[in-house]
Every structure is written in structure tokens, then in C-alpha cells.
């Protein structure tokens, strides 16, 4: 999705007061459109099929259908929609499972309004809101869970150029395309294009998998 387009958001949380506050905040910015709301994962999947939002901001733990199963179904039924999980803590086991099932990132519920705004713009640029120690924890978990599969499948590390390895390392550090571009003296669009090529070469779906790949193959610390 392009930031020149006003991204359409679907808000999913079983607490009405939280949804109301989130909707008012996002609407006040005037930079995104809230096109719908859902109280559980089942409603989220149904609304995604009907509304085709650009971004789903969804709680991890909900009644009827949780965010993990909803993320999986949305990935299959509405692949163009980006799912970002709302979570109280990165200690939630379900957060890792949601990322495995297709969620593209997460936002802590105690984050500031400005941080939320920045995260949503990152998503609109095609980036993944992962950073710092939290990103490292998620990568460690993904690394452990994927190690068995990695041992049995060919990994074409040798096909990567030196520049692509540099980009992969910086992705593993949790840097955005803009930050990687500044580090390598390249535009963020160039980084986005080269990272897309890396994902294709390695048969990976997103930045989370790319970062886990880099850690697993000791391309990053």
C-alpha cells in the first residue's frame, strides 16, 4: 500500500471503550479511515471479506474467535489486508503464534498516541512494526520454532549479494526501510525493492521471516 493513499482501517477489540477511544484518536489525525469495527475474530474475518480494509488492528485475546485464528483466516481469505496485533504484553504466548499465522507486526496497548501513529505509517509504507528487545524476543522464538524445518529444506544463502546480506542484517536489528537507507546511503524505495528481491530468493513471506532467517544462519547477532 502507498502512503499517498488514505489507508482504510478495521478495529477489532472486545472492549467497546477501548475501540471508541482508538477510533476517535485515529479519526482526529485525519490520516487514516476507520471503515469498520468488530468485537471478535469471527466478525473481523467476515468484515474483512466485505470491506477489504488495508490494515486490521486486532486484539490478540478475544471471545468467540481469538486474534490468532482470525489472523490465519484473514491471511488466506483477504491476502492484501495487513494484520497488526494489539497486545498488553509481549509475554503473551499467543502473540508469537499470531505472527506465525500471518500477522505482520504488533502494537502494545500502552504505547503512546504518537508511537501508534508512527507504527501505522510504517505499516502503510509496507514495513513491519517490530523494534528493540521485543523484536529480538520474537526472533528468538521464531528461530527455535523454525529450526526443524530449516534443517530439512535447502537455504540458498550463497545466492545473496554482499549488499543483500547487509540489508538482511539490518532488518534483523529491527530497522525500518528508511533507517536502513540512511545507514547505507540509499533511498527507502531502493531498500524496499532490494528487500523484495531478498524475500523472493529465500522464499520468505515477510520481514519477520527474513529477520528470523538472518539470525538462524548467523548473518546477524
N, C-alpha and C positions, 0 to 999 in steps of 0.2 A: 504494500500500500504506500501511497505517496503522501507526504505531509502537506502538499498543496491541496489535497482533498480533505474535507472535514470528516474525520473518521466517525463511524456510527458505533455506539457502544450499547451492549446489553449488560445490565447489572443483575447479579444473581446472589442473593443472600436471604436467609430465612428470618432475619431481623428487620422489620419494617423501618424502625427508627434509624438504623444504620444506612439502609438503602436511601431513605429520604434525605439524610444529610449528604450522602455521596452524590445523589442526583443534583441537589441544589448547588453543591460546590462545583461540580463539573459543568453544569449549565451556566453558572456565573462566569466561568472562564471564557465561554463563547468559542472555544477551540475544538470541541467535540460535541456530537449529538447523541443524547441518550434516547435510543429508539424503543427501548422496552425494559421491563423488569420481570424477574422470576423469583419465586420463593424456594425453589429446589431444583435439583439437577434434571428431573423429568421435564419440568416446564422449560428449562433452559434449552434442552435439546429440541423440543417442539418449536420454541420461538426462533431458534437459530435457523431451522429449516424454513420458517415462514418469512423472517425478517432479513436473513443473511447479513448480520452485523459484521463489521470489520474486526471488532475486539469484544471478547466476553470477559468481564471482570467478575470472577466467581469464587465464592467461599469454598473452602475445602470440605468442611464438615456440615452437612445439611440432612434433613429428613427426606424420606421417600427415595431419593437417589442422591448419593453424595457427589462431590466435585470430581472425584477420581473417575468414576464410571461415566459421568457426564462429559468429562474431557475426552475420554476414549471415543464416545459416540459422536461427539461434535467433530473430532478429527476425521472420522470416517464419513459422516453424513454432510458436513459442511467444511471441507478441507481448506477453503480460503479464509475461514474465520480463525483468528488468533485467540487462544485461551490464555488468560493470565490469572493465576490463583491468588485469592485473598487469604491470608493466614495470620493467626495470632502469634505463632512462633515457628521458627524453622526446625524446632524439635519435633514437630508433628510428622509422624511416620508417613501419613497419607500424602504429604507434600511431595516427597520423593516419588511415590507411586504415581501421582498426578503428572509429574514431569516425564516419567517413563511412558505414560499413556498418551502424551501428546500436548500437554500444557507447555507454553513457550517461556514461562517465567513466573514470577510471583511478586506480590507487594505485601509487606507487613501491614496489618491493620492499625498499628500505632505509628505509622510513618506520618511525616508532616504533609500538609497540603502541597507545598512546593515540591517535595520529593515525589509525591504521587503524580503531579503534573509532569515532572521530568520523565518519570517511568512511562507514562502513557505516550509521550512524544517519542521515546526510544522505541516503543512497540510500533508506533506509526511509521518510523523510519526502517522498520524491519529488523530491529535489534532485539536483544533479549535482556530483560531487567534482572540481571544477576550481578552481584558485586561482593567484594571483600571476603570476609571469613565465611559468610553464608554460602557464597559460590563455592568456596573450597570444600565446605562440608558436603554440598550436593555432589560435587565432582568426585569426592572420595566414595560416596555411596554408589554413584553410578559406576565408578570404576570397579568396585567389588562385585556388583550385580552383573556386570557385562563380561567379567574376566573369563568365565567358562565359554561363552560364545566366541570371544576373541581368539581363544586357543584353537578353535576348530575352523576358523574362517581365514582366508588369505587377506593380508593387510598390505596394500600397495604403498608403503611408506616411501619406497625408492622412487616413486613417480613424482614426488613433490619437489618443487624448486626450492632454492635457499630462501627466496622471498616468501613463498607459501608456508614454509616451516616457521619463519619469523611471525607471520600473521597468526598461525595456529597457536604459537606460544603465547602471544598477547591476548588472544581470545580466551585461553585457559586462565589468564590472570584476571579475567573479568572485564577487560577494557571494551568500550563501545567502538564502533567503526570510526567515529570522529576522533576518539583518543588514540586509536591505532594509527590513523592517518597522520596525526600530529607527531607521533613518535617516529614514524617512518618517512615523514615529509611527503605524504601523498594525500590526495583528496579522499574524503569518506566514500565517495562514489566509486573510486578506484579500488578501495579496500573492499567494498561491498561486492564488486564484480569478481575480484580475485578470490574472496572467501567463497563465493558461489562456486567457483571452479574447484576449490579445495573440497567442498562438500560432494561435488559430483565425482571427483577422483576417488574419494574414500568411501563413497556410497553411504553418506551420512545424511540425516534429515534436517538437522538444525545446529545452532551454535552450542547447545548443551552437549549434544553428542560429539561435536568437534572438540570441545574442551576436554571431555572425558577421554577421547581418543588420544589427545596430546599427553595427558597425564599417564595413561596406560602404557604408551610407547616411549615414555621418558623423554618426550620432546619438550616437556615443561616440568617444573618442580611441583 
